[in-house]
């Protein structure tokens, strides 16, 4: 059976994440220490005992989730469980590329830290917003967003859940229109910037310059691109798509469908939370999804795989 490793994005962070891995595995200690050295500050301390507000800052959240996610994929490899294919939601795509050997771990940690900074700098806090739209079809959401200045659908997460982003006033107006159009729920999200919208264009430009300083190699196995929704192996395509990903929508449904078409039968969510497992259930109830975020879930998933 083919196995997909899938990696979560921003929003999955919790204070304390990764600590039991650090306390029990040399691999985890090595990767946390390597990340601290690369960043020049202690992401380990922030994960284990930092305030929730500090961990929620985009420039900290992104490397923190990446470190824990990569630790999980390395622990699976140590158990002889390897990926045939991988994908990640937004930030998670970087974790997937580390797992596929396309980007060096220490480079990825610094890249996503800067990515977080660039995204936050692109739109001042308070001027941009995102909202989750529940229970409305994508075509209607896209049509209504097109009627509002600087608002667009940016995360196609699963059937019945799509996220929109843009200028704060525009998102609030779109939310009202979408409720009238029949959305079961339309909720403004507690985020600090309108990620993956066209307002992130300045962040994409800065990210392109940083990616040019980093060695990106062909992936050892296919990785689903958020930007294209297709499976990519080549270094040139990976690099180009990571830049485009910053100010374009995340096509997560298409990514999952591409991994299924490739033949993936088991999806293992590597990193904090179970968000992607939840999306999988909505995309296709027949997908077998497992998650690993701590030692308890690691042991449970290993037992399930061996059974």
Beta strands, then each sheet from edge to edge (+ up, - down):
strand 1: 2-7
strand 2: 85-88
strand 3: 128-134
strand 4: 151-158
strand 5: 161-167
strand 6: 185-188
strand 7: 222-224
strand 8: 231-232
strand 9: 264-270
strand 10: 288-292
sheet 1: 8+ 7- 2- 1- 9- 10-
sheet 2: 4+ 5- 3+ 6-
end
